[in-house]
Amino acid sequence: MTTLTGKDIFKAEEILLHGGLVAIPTETVYGLAANGLDNNAIAKIFEAKNRPFFDPLILHTHSIENAFSFFDKVHSDFVKLAEAFWPGSLTLVGPKKDFIPDLLTAGSPLVAVRIPNHPLSLKLLERLKFPLAAPSANPFGYVSPTSAQHVLDQLDNKIDYILDGGESLVGIESTIVGLQNNKLEVWRLGGISKEDIEKVLGYSIPLVLHQNSNPNAPGQLDKHYSPRKKITLIDLSNFDFDTIKSDFAWLGYGHIPKLPVNCKEVLNLSETGHTTEAAANLYSYIRRLDNSEKISEIFSTSLPSQGLGDAINDRLKRAASK
């Protein structure tokens, strides 16, 4: 039977209360949600996504007070960031309380928490007495979903309900800031730029992105967010498109270069060169090209290192990883 899709938060609530799985909309991407304090419900997320148990999950809740109740200690700068960016595309990772399941954190003493900025999911979270564990609602390693239809295409019959909140406005995952030796680090680039975070803090913080063997936070694996088709990143300043012999697609940004006749698809992340628009289009455009029968591979190039450009480049590099 096809997984039902709708806007009924009461139905979603009932399913979650009984340990089921509901895809929920957020401003970043759609999340696959379950009771974040119930080991059996959390295990269903890993099973539905085919996600390795060493990759931790993020807890979602509706208030700063609730979010901080999951931390054993709250760093003073977490308060500044929460007040500036929540609800929003920021995840904070700090030492967990003992009642937080080890399955959720992949055995780590740290827990990742955020407040999503989507009215439908916030209403749902306000009704629940527990936080929701909610990684992206897609098979592990594939392109994240930014619409209810994307979720249905990938997880039909594997989950109980899809709460349809329209298209995700940000389009890439949250930025993750974690604690290491009582100092803040950026562990994943995302919907809030590192520069904006540093403006609130008043100082710069290091970028520590990849941890393959035992990641502290989601999205730290080298290969991730990947389409089935091969995607290759090139340097436009010294690349000859005539060397490509297959039918291909160009995933561009801003100015589109002169392309040969075997380029069968062209999608522009942002014709006007705005990284926020590019981020919102990124996953849906990769998905569209991945499903195209006209092409066998995808070529793209890095965006300028400004705004959300670094976060988009991070996703493109991991999608292109062999």
LOMI-578391 format. One line per 8 residues: their letters; for each residue y, z, x of N, C-alpha, C. Coordinates in Angstrom, 2 decimals, decimal comma. Atoms other than C-alpha are relative to their C-alpha. Layout:
N
a> Y:Z:X:Y:Z:X:Y:Z:X; ...
END
This chain:
322
mttltgkd> -1,19:0,00:0,84:0,00:0,00:0,00:1,25:0,00:0,88; -1,24:0,10:-0,77:3,46:-0,94:1,30:0,80:1,30:-0,08; -0,85:-1,19:-0,04:5,65:1,97:2,39:1,23:-0,23:-0,88; -1,14:0,12:0,90:8,35:2,59:-0,24:1,31:0,21:0,74; -1,34:-0,13:-0,55:12,02:2,20:0,61:0,97:0,32:-1,13; -0,97:-0,33:1,03:14,89:3,78:-1,30:1,07:0,94:0,53; -1,10:-0,89:-0,36:17,89:6,12:-1,32:-0,18:1,41:-0,57; 0,30:-1,25:0,69:16,19:9,13:-2,93:-0,21:1,14:1,01
ifkaeeil> 0,14:-1,10:-0,97:16,88:12,18:-0,72:-0,91:1,10:-0,54; 0,90:-1,02:0,57:14,92:14,39:-3,15:-1,46:-0,38:0,28; 1,34:0,48:-0,34:11,81:12,26:-2,62:-0,26:0,23:1,49; 0,13:-0,20:-1,44:12,42:12,35:1,13:-0,21:1,48:0,31; 0,14:-1,44:-0,21:12,83:16,13:1,00:-1,41:0,48:-0,35; 1,33:-0,43:0,45:9,58:16,60:-0,92:-1,08:-0,41:1,01; 0,97:0,49:-0,99:7,63:14,48:1,59:0,06:0,84:1,27; -0,17:-0,77:-1,24:9,07:16,37:4,56:-0,47:1,44:-0,17
lhgglvai> 0,46:-1,37:0,28:8,35:19,76:2,93:-1,52:0,10:0,07; 1,47:0,02:-0,01:4,69:18,73:2,74:-0,56:-0,61:1,28; 0,50:0,44:-1,30:4,45:17,61:6,37:-0,09:-1,49:0,20; 0,07:1,45:-0,12:4,96:13,88:5,83:1,06:-0,59:0,91; -0,91:0,75:-0,86:6,92:11,21:7,69:0,98:-0,82:-0,82; -1,04:0,76:0,67:10,23:9,75:6,52:0,92:-0,62:1,05; -0,99:0,65:-0,86:12,35:7,18:8,33:1,38:0,28:-0,58; -1,33:-0,36:0,47:15,97:8,31:8,12:1,06:-0,82:0,72
ptetvygl> -1,08:0,75:-0,64:19,22:6,42:8,78:0,88:0,93:0,82; -1,06:-0,70:-0,74:21,60:7,59:11,49:0,99:-1,06:0,46; -1,01:0,95:-0,46:24,72:6,03:12,96:-0,47:-0,75:1,24; 0,49:0,66:-1,21:22,77:5,18:16,13:-1,09:-1,00:-0,35; 1,11:0,83:0,47:19,36:3,84:15,01:-0,75:0,81:-1,06; 0,82:-0,74:0,97:16,81:4,76:12,32:-0,98:0,89:0,75; 0,91:-0,95:-0,61:14,75:7,83:13,19:-1,24:0,21:-0,85; 1,24:-0,33:0,71:11,16:8,67:12,27:-0,11:1,52:-0,06
aangldnn> -0,22:-1,44:0,12:11,53:12,20:10,92:-1,20:0,74:-0,57; 0,98:-0,96:0,53:9,19:15,12:10,33:0,52:1,39:0,32; -0,35:-1,40:-0,25:9,45:18,90:10,28:-0,11:0,30:1,49; -0,03:-0,19:-1,44:10,50:19,70:13,84:-0,55:1,33:0,47; 0,59:-1,29:-0,37:8,93:23,18:13,75:-1,48:0,06:-0,35; 1,39:0,07:0,45:5,50:22,07:12,46:-0,79:-0,91:0,94; 0,76:0,78:-0,97:3,02:20,95:15,14:-0,76:-1,15:-0,64; 0,77:1,06:0,66:0,91:18,97:12,67:0,90:-1,17:-0,40
aiakifea> -0,94:1,05:0,39:3,94:17,06:11,37:0,51:-0,75:1,23; -0,47:0,63:-1,24:5,21:16,42:14,91:-1,07:-0,94:0,56; 1,09:0,83:-0,51:1,79:15,08:15,92:-0,10:-1,32:-0,76; 0,03:1,24:0,79:2,01:12,53:13,08:1,02:-1,01:0,52; -1,00:0,90:-0,58:5,17:11,11:14,68:-0,58:-0,73:1,21; 0,60:0,60:-1,19:3,39:10,55:17,99:-1,07:-1,03:-0,38; 1,07:0,90:0,43:0,45:8,95:16,16:0,55:-1,29:-0,60; -0,56:1,19:0,66:2,55:6,60:14,00:0,68:-0,93:0,99
knrpffdp> -0,72:0,79:-0,99:4,62:5,45:16,99:-0,87:-0,44:1,17; 0,83:0,17:-1,19:1,72:5,43:19,48:0,79:0,42:1,23; -0,89:-0,51:-1,04:4,08:7,49:21,63:-0,75:0,97:0,90; 0,68:-0,94:-0,89:2,79:9,31:24,73:0,54:1,42:-0,19; -0,39:-1,38:0,27:2,83:13,10:24,37:0,88:0,59:1,10; -0,88:-0,53:-1,06:4,73:13,51:27,66:1,46:-0,35:-0,24; -1,38:0,43:0,28:7,87:11,96:26,08:0,58:0,88:-1,11; -0,48:-0,98:0,97:9,88:14,71:24,30:0,81:-0,63:-1,14
lilhthsi> -0,72:0,45:1,19:11,59:14,41:20,90:1,31:0,76:-0,16; -1,29:-0,63:0,27:15,09:15,27:19,65:-0,04:0,68:-1,37; -0,18:-0,67:1,27:15,75:17,84:16,93:1,33:-0,41:-0,62; -1,21:0,35:0,74:18,27:16,84:14,25:0,30:1,08:-1,03; -0,42:-0,99:0,98:20,24:19,30:12,15:1,40:-0,34:-0,50; -1,23:0,36:0,71:23,45:19,49:10,09:1,23:0,81:0,40; -1,16:-0,81:-0,36:25,69:22,13:11,70:-0,10:0,46:1,45; -0,02:-0,49:-1,37:26,76:23,36:15,12:-0,71:1,35:0,09
enafsffd> 0,67:-1,31:0,01:25,61:26,87:14,22:-1,51:-0,15:0,03; 1,45:0,24:0,02:22,13:25,60:13,38:-0,47:-0,57:1,33; 0,40:0,66:-1,25:21,99:23,39:16,47:-0,10:1,00:1,14; -0,01:-0,95:-1,11:22,89:26,21:18,84:-1,04:1,11:-0,18; 1,03:-1,03:0,23:20,31:28,52:17,21:-1,33:-0,38:0,64; 1,25:0,45:-0,63:17,59:26,43:18,89:0,02:0,20:1,51; -0,14:-0,24:-1,44:18,94:27,14:22,39:-0,13:1,49:0,31; 0,08:-1,38:-0,46:18,05:30,32:24,26:1,36:0,46:0,53
kvhsdfvk> -1,36:-0,26:-0,47:21,45:30,12:25,96:0,83:-1,26:-0,25; -0,88:1,12:0,28:24,44:27,96:25,08:1,07:-0,07:1,09; -1,00:0,19:-1,05:26,47:26,63:28,00:1,39:-0,14:-0,64; -1,36:0,03:0,57:30,22:27,04:27,40:0,51:-1,42:-0,21; -0,47:1,37:0,14:30,80:23,33:27,92:-0,75:-0,75:-1,11; 0,67:0,56:1,17:28,21:22,54:25,22:0,87:0,20:-1,24; -0,87:-0,28:1,14:30,65:24,15:22,78:1,13:-1,03:-0,07; -1,07:1,01:-0,05:33,45:21,81:23,90:-0,51:-1,36:-0,49
laeafwpg> 0,54:1,32:0,36:31,22:18,74:23,54:-0,40:-0,05:-1,46; 0,42:-0,04:1,40:29,81:19,79:20,18:1,21:-0,10:-0,93; -1,20:0,02:0,84:33,26:20,40:18,73:0,70:-1,35:0,05; -0,65:1,30:-0,15:34,48:17,05:20,04:-0,80:-1,14:-0,62; 0,81:1,18:0,32:31,53:14,79:19,15:-1,00:0,18:-1,13; 0,96:-0,19:1,11:29,37:16,34:16,39:0,71:0,10:-1,33; 1,16:0,89:-0,01:28,39:14,92:14,01:0,31:-1,27:0,80; -0,21:1,20:-0,79:27,91:11,95:16,28:-1,08:-0,28:1,00
sltlvgpk> 1,02:0,61:-0,86:26,06:10,06:18,97:-0,16:0,74:1,32; 0,18:-0,82:-1,20:25,61:12,94:21,43:-1,18:0,93:-0,21; 1,10:-0,96:-0,01:22,43:14,88:22,21:0,20:0,95:1,17; -0,10:-1,03:-1,04:22,57:18,16:24,14:-1,38:0,57:0,27; 1,31:-0,51:-0,40:19,56:19,44:26,08:0,19:1,29:0,79; -0,12:-1,30:-0,66:19,30:23,12:27,01:-1,25:0,84:-0,18; 1,19:-0,86:0,07:16,83:26,01:27,34:-0,33:0,37:-1,45; 0,41:-0,16:1,39:14,81:26,41:24,14:-0,38:1,44:-0,34
kdfipdll> 0,55:-1,24:0,51:14,01:29,41:22,01:-1,53:-0,10:-0,05; 1,46:-0,02:-0,06:10,35:30,48:22,03:-0,65:-0,64:-1,23; 0,63:0,52:1,21:9,76:29,34:18,43:0,00:-1,53:-0,06; 0,00:1,46:-0,03:10,46:25,68:19,32:-1,34:-0,48:0,55; 1,35:0,42:-0,44:7,04:23,93:19,58:0,00:-0,71:1,34; 0,14:0,68:-1,29:5,93:22,89:23,05:-0,34:-1,48:-0,18; 0,33:1,41:0,26:4,59:19,67:21,50:1,28:-0,82:-0,13; -1,28:0,68:0,18:8,16:18,72:20,55:0,67:-0,29:1,33
tagsplva> -0,71:0,12:-1,28:9,48:19,28:24,08:-0,89:-0,52:1,12; 0,96:0,48:-0,99:6,41:17,87:25,87:-0,24:1,05:1,09; 0,28:-1,10:-0,92:5,86:21,29:27,45:1,19:0,45:0,83; -1,20:-0,37:-0,76:9,39:21,44:28,86:0,63:1,27:-0,58; -0,73:-1,16:0,50:11,40:24,69:28,60:1,34:-0,38:-0,63; -1,27:0,48:0,55:14,30:22,53:27,38:-0,23:-0,70:-1,34; 0,08:0,68:1,28:15,00:21,25:23,87:1,25:-0,86:-0,19; -1,09:0,94:0,27:17,14:18,26:22,82:0,41:0,11:-1,46
vripnhpl> -0,51:-0,22:1,36:19,38:18,67:19,76:1,22:-0,87:-0,25; -1,24:0,67:0,38:21,97:16,63:17,89:0,23:0,09:-1,51; -0,37:0,09:1,41:23,81:16,30:14,56:0,36:-1,46:-0,28; -0,28:1,42:0,25:23,63:12,70:13,26:1,20:-0,17:-0,93; -1,18:0,27:0,81:26,72:11,16:11,70:-0,31:-1,07:-1,05; 0,31:0,90:1,12:25,30:9,59:8,54:-0,05:0,84:-1,27; -0,11:-0,85:1,18:26,12:10,92:5,05:-1,33:0,27:-0,71; 1,27:-0,18:0,70:22,66:10,37:3,57:-0,91:0,98:0,74
slkllerl> 0,85:-0,89:-0,78:20,79:12,07:6,39:0,59:1,41:0,10; -0,61:-1,32:-0,03:23,31:14,91:6,58:-0,26:0,76:-1,30; 0,32:-0,64:1,28:22,79:15,62:2,86:-1,45:0,47:-0,01; 1,41:-0,38:-0,08:19,04:15,65:3,46:-0,18:1,21:0,90; 0,13:-1,11:-0,95:19,33:17,95:6,48:0,57:1,30:-0,57; -0,58:-1,19:0,61:21,55:20,35:4,53:-0,93:0,66:-1,01; 0,93:-0,52:1,00:18,80:20,73:1,92:-1,23:0,65:0,63; 1,22:-0,47:-0,65:16,08:21,53:4,45:0,24:1,30:0,75
kfplaaps> -0,08:-1,27:-0,73:15,38:24,93:5,99:-0,53:-0,13:1,42; 0,51:0,26:-1,36:14,07:23,32:9,18:0,67:-1,25:0,55; -0,55:1,23:-0,61:15,38:20,73:11,67:-1,04:-1,11:-0,06; 0,90:1,15:-0,02:13,89:17,26:11,83:-0,15:-0,54:1,41; 0,28:0,77:-1,20:12,23:15,80:14,88:0,08:-1,46:-0,40; -0,21:1,38:0,46:13,28:12,17:14,77:0,28:-0,96:1,14; -0,20:1,10:-0,95:12,72:9,65:17,58:0,22:-1,30:-0,76; -0,24:1,28:0,68:13,50:6,00:16,82:-1,25:-0,43:-0,77
anpfgyvs> 1,09:0,33:0,93:11,39:4,64:13,95:-0,58:-1,37:0,31; 0,60:1,25:-0,45:9,54:1,93:15,87:-1,22:0,31:0,85; 1,08:-0,21:-0,96:6,34:1,50:17,87:0,57:0,31:1,37; -0,52:-0,46:-1,29:6,79:3,17:21,25:0,27:-1,16:0,94; -0,36:1,00:-1,00:8,61:1,02:23,80:0,64:-1,25:-0,54; -0,55:1,23:0,56:9,73:-1,67:21,36:1,47:0,21:-0,36; -1,41:-0,02:0,36:13,26:-2,50:20,21:0,23:0,97:-1,16; -0,27:-1,00:1,03:14,77:0,31:18,13:0,52:-0,66:-1,27
ptsaqhvl> -0,40:0,59:1,28:15,41:-0,34:14,40:1,41:0,42:-0,41; -1,35:-0,31:0,47:18,93:-0,55:12,99:0,16:-0,28:-1,49; -0,03:0,17:1,46:18,01:-1,21:9,34:-1,33:0,46:-0,57; 1,23:-0,40:0,68:15,44:-0,09:6,79:-1,06:-1,10:0,09; 0,95:1,11:-0,09:13,87:-3,56:6,91:-0,68:-0,04:1,36; 0,61:-0,05:-1,33:13,32:-3,25:10,67:-1,12:1,02:0,04; 1,02:-1,04:0,03:11,41:-0,03:10,07:-1,22:-0,49:-0,77; 1,10:0,49:0,84:9,33:-1,60:7,30:-0,81:-1,05:0,74
dqldnkid> 0,70:1,06:-0,74:8,49:-4,59:9,51:-0,96:0,57:1,04; 0,77:-0,54:-1,12:7,08:-2,31:12,21:-0,94:1,14:-0,38; 0,78:-1,21:0,30:5,71:0,83:10,52:-0,51:0,03:-1,43; 0,52:0,05:1,36:4,64:-0,33:7,07:-1,43:0,56:-0,05; 1,32:-0,66:0,22:1,66:1,74:5,81:-0,28:1,14:0,97; 0,23:-1,08:-0,95:2,03:4,18:8,71:0,83:1,24:-0,31; -0,87:-1,13:0,34:4,75:6,39:7,19:0,13:0,08:-1,52; 0,02:-0,27:1,43:5,42:7,85:3,76:1,20:-0,56:-0,76
yildgges> -1,20:0,42:0,73:8,98:6,75:2,91:1,06:-0,42:1,01; -1,15:0,42:-0,80:12,03:4,94:4,30:1,26:0,26:-0,81; -1,27:-0,30:0,64:15,40:6,37:3,35:1,02:-1,05:0,46; -0,83:1,15:-0,35:17,67:3,32:3,25:1,47:0,38:-0,04; -1,42:-0,31:-0,10:21,18:4,05:4,48:0,82:-1,15:0,52; -0,73:1,17:-0,47:22,21:0,50:5,34:-0,14:-0,19:1,51; 0,04:0,31:-1,43:22,85:-0,87:8,83:0,57:1,15:0,82; -0,53:-1,00:-0,93:23,33:1,56:11,72:1,29:-0,53:0,62
lvgiesti> -1,32:0,48:-0,42:27,00:1,34:12,73:0,17:-0,02:1,52; -0,13:-0,04:-1,47:26,69:2,32:16,42:-1,01:-0,94:0,64; 0,98:0,99:-0,40:23,44:0,46:17,05:-0,79:0,27:1,26; 0,83:-0,44:-1,13:22,20:2,16:20,24:-0,12:1,52:-0,07; 0,31:-1,41:0,11:20,78:5,62:20,78:1,13:0,90:0,50; -1,01:-0,98:-0,41:22,76:8,78:21,43:0,04:0,15:1,52; -0,15:-0,41:-1,39:24,10:9,73:24,82:-0,61:1,39:0,15; 0,64:-1,31:-0,21:22,09:12,65:26,26:0,64:0,69:1,20
vglqnnkl> -0,54:-0,85:-1,05:23,73:15,41:28,28:-0,89:1,23:0,12; 0,90:-1,12:-0,22:21,43:18,01:29,83:0,47:0,93:1,10; -0,33:-1,02:-0,99:21,56:21,09:32,02:-1,00:-0,04:1,15; 0,83:-0,11:-1,20:20,24:21,15:35,58:0,69:0,97:0,95; -0,61:-1,03:-0,85:20,88:24,27:37,68:1,36:0,44:-0,53; -1,18:-0,46:0,73:23,47:25,32:35,10:1,19:-0,96:0,11; -1,05:1,02:-0,04:25,43:22,08:35,62:-0,40:-1,17:-0,90; 0,26:1,07:0,94:25,79:19,22:33,19:-0,25:-1,33:0,71
evwrlggi> 0,31:1,33:-0,48:24,29:15,76:33,82:-0,17:-0,92:-1,21; 0,31:0,99:1,03:24,09:12,56:31,75:-1,40:-0,53:0,26; 1,39:0,41:-0,16:20,40:11,83:31,21:-0,32:-1,30:-0,73; 0,15:1,32:0,64:20,80:8,81:28,92:1,38:-0,46:-0,44; -1,22:0,60:0,51:23,75:6,52:28,31:-0,22:-0,46:-1,43; 0,18:0,36:1,40:24,40:5,82:24,67:1,30:-0,22:-0,73; -1,08:0,33:0,91:26,83:5,70:21,77:1,34:0,64:0,32; -1,25:-0,58:-0,48:29,46:7,90:23,45:0,08:-0,22:1,50
skediekv> -0,09:0,36:-1,42:30,74:6,78:26,83:0,09:1,23:0,89; -0,09:-1,07:-0,99:30,43:8,93:29,93:1,47:0,38:0,24; -1,43:-0,26:-0,22:34,20:8,58:30,36:0,58:0,89:-1,09; -0,51:-0,82:1,10:34,90:10,06:26,91:-0,51:1,44:0,11; 0,56:-1,34:-0,20:32,60:12,99:27,66:0,77:0,73:1,11; -0,70:-0,61:-1,13:34,35:13,62:30,98:1,45:0,35:-0,35; -1,36:-0,34:0,46:37,76:13,55:29,27:0,01:1,35:-0,71; 0,09:-1,27:0,71:36,66:16,44:27,04:-0,28:1,14:0,97
lgysiplv> 0,37:-1,04:-0,96:35,12:18,38:29,94:1,11:0,26:1,02; -1,04:-0,15:-1,02:37,99:17,76:32,33:-0,52:-0,16:1,41; 0,57:0,25:-1,33:35,66:16,87:35,22:-1,10:-1,05:-0,13; 1,05:1,03:0,01:33,12:14,19:36,19:-1,36:0,64:0,12; 1,37:-0,51:-0,08:29,38:14,70:35,78:-0,92:-1,12:0,48; 0,89:1,02:-0,56:26,51:12,90:37,54:-0,86:-0,69:-1,05; 0,87:0,81:0,85:24,34:10,21:35,99:-1,41:0,05:0,58; 1,40:-0,10:-0,45:20,56:10,89:36,24:-0,86:-0,60:-1,11
lhqnsnpn> 0,55:0,72:1,15:18,80:8,28:34,11:-1,52:-0,04:-0,08; 1,43:0,34:0,11:15,16:7,58:35,00:-0,89:1,12:0,54; 1,02:-0,97:-0,41:12,26:10,06:35,13:-1,31:-0,44:-0,63; 1,18:0,62:0,60:8,95:8,28:34,65:-1,17:0,95:-0,25; 1,22:-0,80:0,10:6,34:10,99:35,21:0,10:1,13:-1,00; -0,17:-1,14:0,88:7,76:13,92:33,27:1,45:0,09:-0,45; -1,41:0,07:0,36:11,04:13,07:31,54:0,50:1,27:-0,68; -0,61:-1,15:0,65:13,40:15,88:30,51:0,50:-0,33:-1,39
apgqldkh> -0,58:0,42:1,27:14,69:13,85:27,56:-0,53:-1,37:-0,36; 0,44:1,33:0,41:13,84:10,75:25,51:0,80:-1,09:0,70; -0,72:1,16:-0,52:14,76:7,29:26,81:0,23:0,00:1,49; -0,17:-0,03:-1,46:14,32:8,04:30,52:-1,05:-0,82:0,73; 1,01:0,83:-0,64:11,42:5,67:31,14:0,60:-1,34:0,43; -0,53:1,26:-0,53:12,07:2,53:33,23:-0,17:-1,15:-0,99; 0,27:1,08:0,96:10,42:0,20:30,69:0,10:0,58:-1,40; -0,23:-0,54:1,33:11,67:0,80:27,17:0,85:-1,00:-0,78
ysprkkit> -0,85:0,85:0,85:13,46:-0,90:24,24:-0,33:-1,48:0,20; 0,38:1,34:-0,46:11,46:-4,03:25,06:-0,49:-0,92:-1,11; 0,58:0,98:0,90:10,83:-7,22:23,04:-1,34:-0,50:0,53; 1,27:0,60:-0,45:7,51:-9,06:23,18:0,26:-1,16:0,96; -0,35:1,12:-0,88:9,16:-12,10:24,73:0,63:0,52:1,29; -0,60:-0,37:-1,28:10,18:-11,96:28,37:1,51:-0,12:-0,09; -1,46:0,05:-0,08:13,85:-11,12:28,86:0,41:0,13:1,47; -0,42:0,05:-1,40:15,57:-11,90:32,18:1,51:0,15:0,08
lidlsnfd> -1,42:-0,17:-0,25:18,96:-10,68:33,37:0,41:-0,82:1,22; -0,43:0,86:-1,09:20,89:-13,09:35,56:1,46:0,28:0,37; -1,37:-0,05:-0,47:24,09:-13,19:37,59:0,61:-1,38:-0,23; -0,56:1,30:0,36:26,20:-15,96:36,08:0,73:-0,68:1,15; -0,80:0,57:-1,08:28,18:-16,44:39,28:-0,81:-0,91:0,92; 0,79:0,83:-0,92:25,26:-18,01:41,15:-1,33:-0,44:-0,61; 1,25:0,40:0,65:22,66:-19,04:38,56:0,09:-1,43:-0,49; 0,09:1,39:0,46:21,60:-22,61:37,83:-0,95:-0,05:-1,21
fdtiksdf> 0,82:0,02:1,22:20,36:-22,92:34,22:-1,02:-1,14:0,01; 0,95:1,13:-0,06:18,63:-26,21:35,09:-1,32:0,41:0,63; 1,28:-0,47:-0,57:15,99:-24,16:36,91:-0,93:0,54:-1,09; 0,84:-0,48:1,11:14,72:-22,92:33,51:-0,67:-1,20:-0,64; 0,76:1,15:0,51:11,97:-25,27:32,35:-0,49:0,20:-1,44; 0,50:-0,27:1,35:10,97:-23,57:29,08:1,14:-0,05:-1,01; -1,00:-0,15:1,06:12,77:-23,50:25,73:0,40:1,47:-0,05; -0,43:-1,39:-0,14:14,90:-20,37:25,93:1,19:0,30:-0,91
awlgyghi> -1,17:-0,45:0,74:17,60:-18,33:24,21:0,98:0,66:0,97; -1,03:-0,67:-0,77:20,90:-17,11:25,63:0,62:1,11:-0,85; -0,63:-1,15:0,64:22,04:-13,62:24,63:1,26:0,31:0,78; -1,23:-0,05:-0,76:25,68:-13,68:25,64:0,98:1,06:-0,45; -1,08:-0,93:0,29:28,89:-11,68:25,57:1,31:-0,66:0,40; -1,27:0,63:-0,31:32,40:-13,06:25,33:-0,15:-1,51:0,19; 0,08:1,44:-0,29:32,64:-16,52:26,95:-1,45:-0,44:0,19; 1,35:0,56:-0,14:29,47:-18,62:26,62:0,03:-1,13:1,02
pklpvnck> 0,01:1,06:-1,02:28,65:-20,75:29,70:-0,58:-1,30:-0,54; 0,62:1,27:0,37:27,62:-24,39:29,53:-1,50:0,13:0,17; 1,45:-0,22:0,02:23,92:-24,39:28,64:-0,74:-1,33:-0,16; 0,76:1,25:0,10:21,23:-27,10:28,98:-0,63:-0,18:-1,38; 0,54:0,34:1,33:19,49:-28,79:26,04:-1,21:0,84:-0,37; 1,17:-0,81:0,34:16,42:-26,57:26,34:0,37:1,44:-0,38; -0,45:-1,26:0,60:18,54:-23,60:25,28:0,07:-0,22:-1,50; 0,17:0,29:1,42:17,50:-23,55:21,63:0,68:1,03:-0,92
evlnlset> -0,65:-1,05:0,80:19,19:-20,33:20,47:1,11:0,63:0,84; -1,09:-0,71:-0,66:22,55:-18,75:21,36:0,53:1,07:-0,95; -0,59:-1,10:0,77:23,65:-15,33:20,10:1,02:0,70:0,90; -1,08:-0,64:-0,74:26,92:-13,72:21,18:0,19:1,42:-0,51; -0,11:-1,40:0,40:26,96:-9,92:21,14:1,40:0,35:-0,48; -1,38:-0,18:0,45:30,75:-10,00:20,81:0,85:-1,14:0,53; -0,82:1,14:-0,42:32,83:-13,17:20,89:1,35:0,47:0,55; -1,29:-0,51:-0,43:35,96:-11,06:21,35:-0,09:0,94:1,19
ghtteaaa> 0,18:-0,83:-1,19:34,47:-9,03:24,21:0,22:1,49:-0,24; -0,08:-1,43:0,29:34,32:-5,61:22,52:-1,38:0,63:0,12; 1,32:-0,59:-0,24:31,48:-3,37:23,72:-0,52:0,77:-1,20; 0,49:-0,71:1,20:31,34:-1,36:20,47:-0,67:-0,99:-0,95; 0,62:1,03:0,82:30,63:-4,57:18,54:-1,30:-0,47:0,63; 1,21:0,43:-0,71:28,10:-5,61:21,19:-1,13:1,01:-0,18; 1,01:-1,03:0,18:26,28:-2,28:20,90:-0,60:-0,06:-1,41; 0,48:0,06:1,38:26,07:-2,60:17,11:-0,92:-1,19:-0,23
nlysyirr> 0,81:1,22:0,18:24,56:-6,10:17,45:-1,23:-0,06:0,89; 0,99:0,18:-1,07:22,28:-5,52:20,46:-1,43:-0,08:-0,51; 1,42:-0,05:0,37:18,95:-4,51:18,91:-0,35:-1,04:-1,07; 0,32:0,97:1,04:19,18:-6,74:15,84:-0,04:-1,42:0,57; 0,01:1,32:-0,63:19,97:-9,77:18,03:-1,25:-0,19:0,86; 1,23:0,11:-0,80:17,11:-9,04:20,46:-1,20:-0,20:-0,92; 1,10:0,12:0,97:14,79:-8,62:17,47:-0,05:-1,41:-0,60; -0,04:1,34:0,59:15,97:-11,92:15,96:-0,54:-1,04:0,98
ldnsekis> 0,49:0,95:-1,00:15,32:-13,79:19,20:-1,48:0,20:0,27; 1,41:-0,28:-0,23:11,98:-12,08:19,66:-0,87:-0,62:-1,08; 0,76:0,57:1,12:10,91:-13,42:16,26:0,20:-1,52:-0,15; -0,28:1,43:0,09:12,23:-16,95:16,87:-1,18:-0,83:0,52; 1,08:0,90:-0,41:9,58:-19,69:17,04:0,52:-1,14:0,88; -0,59:1,10:-0,77:12,00:-22,02:18,86:-0,03:0,24:1,50; -0,16:-0,35:-1,41:11,94:-20,16:22,18:-1,21:0,76:0,52; 1,08:-0,77:-0,62:9,51:-18,62:24,65:0,51:1,13:0,87
eifstslp> -0,56:-1,09:-0,78:11,88:-16,42:26,65:1,49:0,13:-0,26; -1,40:-0,34:0,26:15,33:-14,83:26,59:0,70:0,25:1,33; -0,82:-0,28:-1,17:18,07:-14,84:29,23:1,29:0,67:-0,45; -1,25:-0,69:0,30:21,10:-12,57:29,31:0,67:0,40:1,31; -0,73:-0,46:-1,19:23,64:-11,07:31,70:0,63:1,35:-0,29; -0,58:-1,33:0,16:25,22:-7,69:32,30:1,41:-0,08:-0,58; -1,34:-0,12:0,56:28,36:-6,61:30,44:0,92:0,70:0,98; -0,92:-0,75:-0,86:31,51:-5,26:32,09:-0,26:1,50:-0,11
sqglgdai> 0,25:-1,44:-0,04:31,24:-1,61:33,10:1,19:0,74:-0,59; -1,09:-0,68:0,71:33,66:-0,30:30,49:-0,47:0,30:-1,42; 0,40:-0,37:1,35:33,38:1,40:27,08:-1,50:0,29:-0,06; 1,46:-0,16:0,11:29,73:1,16:25,99:-0,76:-1,02:0,83; 0,64:1,02:-0,83:29,04:-1,58:28,54:-1,13:0,53:0,84; 1,06:-0,57:-0,85:27,04:0,69:30,86:-1,23:0,35:-0,82; 1,14:-0,35:0,86:24,87:1,91:27,96:-0,77:-1,25:-0,42; 0,66:1,26:0,37:24,17:-1,67:26,85:-0,75:-0,58:1,19
ndrlkraa> 0,67:0,50:-1,21:23,37:-2,72:30,43:-1,26:0,80:0,29; 1,18:-0,84:-0,19:20,97:0,23:30,69:-1,14:-0,46:-0,91; 1,05:0,46:0,93:19,10:-0,99:27,58:-0,52:-1,37:0,41; 0,44:1,33:-0,41:19,03:-4,59:28,82:-0,90:0,05:1,22; 0,82:-0,12:-1,21:17,65:-3,57:32,22:-1,40:0,51:-0,34; 1,32:-0,54:0,35:14,86:-1,54:30,65:-0,81:-0,98:-0,85; 0,69:1,01:0,79:14,06:-4,27:28,15:-0,55:-1,10:0,89; 0,43:1,05:-0,93:13,75:-6,68:31,08:-1,01:0,49:1,01
sk> 0,92:-0,55:-1,01:11,56:-4,34:33,14:-1,41:-0,51:-0,25; 1,36:0,53:0,11:8,12:-5,78:33,85:-1,01:1,12:-0,16
END
